[in-house]
Amino acid sequence: MHTNDNAGPSTHPDEGFGDDYDAAPRNNSELLLLSRAKEMTSEEECEELAYKLLVSLPRSRLATFQRRLAPLLQFDVVGTLPAEVSLQIFSHLPFTSLLTCALVSRRWRALADDQTLWKQLCAAEGWRWRQPSRVHAFEGPSRVGRVQGASAWEDDEGMGDSDEEDEGAEDEEDSVEAARSEWTQMQAELDSGFASMSIASSSRVSVLPRNPANDKPSSTSRSKSRTRHNSAPAVLSDSTFMRPDYKRLYQTHTRLANRVRAGSYHLSTIQTRGGPFNSHTTTIYCLQLYTYPSTGVQVLFTGSRDETVREWNLATGLVERVIEGVHAGSVLSICVHNGYLASAGSDRRVAVWDLERNALVKVITDHEDSVLCVRMDGTRLVSCSKDRTVRTYSFPELEPQFVLGAHRAAVNAVSISDTLIVSGSGDRSVRLWDATTGKLLRTFENHHTRGIASIDFMAPFVVSGSSDKHLRLFDILSFGGWSTSPEYDHVHHGHHHHPPAPALPGSALAVATNASVCPTCGASPSTQSTPSLPTQSPRSQRQRASCIHADLVRSVALGREFVVSGSYDLTIKIWDRKTGALVADLAGGHSGRIFCVGFDGAKVVSCGEDQRICVWDFGAGVDTSFVQL
């Protein structure tokens, strides 16, 4: 029974406690409940007893019990599993879900940041970590990012058991806050296509970001170790080894792709007419980006009408090597692979140069007319010519193998992928060859309505550009693909030498064979309101005409996500490889016809008759030293 406030010590031995709580049972009924607890055997009886006990307590004490019971009710199933089992569950999640999981708790943050998960995601995209030659001397990885094995989870056992604001709770708050900031930033980039680093305002030509606010650091970020991996490096060291960070690699690739889709770039020129010192003196016909395997340094090679090949330092914009005295005519095509450079020219020659020894290896003079294109890999060298032939040579021995002579006009472009060769000709056909036997496998007649000027091949996908002003991309196995011209819907395309093969499993192409795609929206005729593109309204036709090239497509480059094309209309266009939709239109860099474009995922490089070399950099301000471009 309750005692009143005036009771003396003899009647209230627990004096000093407030009215809110008595340490001893409050009445005989409570004593009875406690005695009955020993006799109860079912969960229902225990539940009823606990309820009656809680009801008998003051409200203030019930709030305390609620806080103590809350962690018991929030059971983390994944967190209680062994680390290897939890990682197996997380391995089935896309990267956006992993970022979301990192918001849950410190344990989930460590799981979602595990390098094995992100390495697996990078491998699925074909992205590899490249050890930089000069790397950032970052401080060590954050505490949650360092966790790898099962023993490392010991500090996380029993999370949520205490509501005290100790150091562990602060770590939890910091970790989740860092994850939230990272997730918010990534979502903003996915929505706007803009990265966290702003583009320099001092550039000659630049496309502004859609949402500059996304470039500013969050006001809620804290200058602790959890954000240092995003900060600018203070020191560079030649000897520092950077541990592969596959999450960072994945996010950097995603950031670059979003910038491309947003058309956010920095434009600069490393050569204009007359400069810099010892630059090309006339039209530049060809170029290729190349990264030296031994040093990781990326350079640019260019070939010109001035009969020379030059190597450019992209960091300084200066010429570091001039290869001359080999050709007696314009250098029309170059290819660099694994320390060797091959050049082809109007003098009917193909020259192979050892870059490491800076020595000429061999000059091939088998073609009877100008050599228009040369390509090589670790197994063979392939060249094509105005003499209507394609020739193959073993590599690096450079012994003649096959003469492929089925084309009826000049063979303007050739490309190789594994054991297959594709060639494009002025006779409007694309031909597929077996590189190991020289056998013609397929002929794609009337692939364009006019001669084919350029081609690129990444098995099983082929992209071609033509003097009919259009591009086509198709799968050599399923014949599915897209084009920028409605005329291909009504032109018969002959496929000789073998019937159509079944579609490649997991093919990235989802549109029908010979389907034309509006570059503005990426829609095929079947998905638009009008029955077919040729019957569209005049306004729609004008809109479509403004999206496609207005002149010959001289150069194409095929990437994993994008197709890049350069045209005589002075523009460069970037297309979505899967849908054919136009994602970026680059103009204003050249004042003359564009002859060649190169693309490495972070930048487009172009050259032409105006003697300019333009760099359209989508990675301005983003560290790509560890990205294999």
Secondary structure, 3 states (H helix, E strand, C coil): CCCCCCCCCCCCCCCCCCCCCCCCCCCHHHHHHHHHHCCCCCHHHHHHHHHHHHHCCCHHHHHHHHHHHHHHHCCCHHHHCCHHHHHHHHCCCCHHHHHHHCCCCHHHHHHHCCHHHHHHHHHHHCCCECCCCCEECCCCCCCCCCCCCHHHHHHHCCCCCCCCCCHHHHHHHHHHHHHHHHHHHHHHHHHHCCCCCCCCCCCCEECCCCCHHHHCCCCCCCCCHHHHHHCCCCCEECCCCCCCCHHHHHHHHHHHHHHHHHCCCEEEEEEECCECCCCCCCCEEEEEEEECCCCCCEEEEEEECCCCEEEEECCCCEEEEEECCCCCCCEEEEEEECCEEEEEECCCCEEEEECCCCEEEEEECCCCCCEEEEEECCCEEEEEECCCCEEEEECCCCCEEEEECCCCCCEEEEEEECCEEEEEECCCCEEEEECCCCCEEEEECCCCCCCEEEEEEECCEEEEEECCCCEEEEECCCCEEEECCHHHHCCCCCEECCCCCCCCCCCCCCCCECEECCCCCCCCHHHCCCCCHHHCCHHHHHHHHHHCCCCCEEEEEECCCEEEEEECCCCEEEEECCCCCEEEEECCCCCCCEEEEEECCCEEEEEECCCCEEEEECCCCCCCCCECC
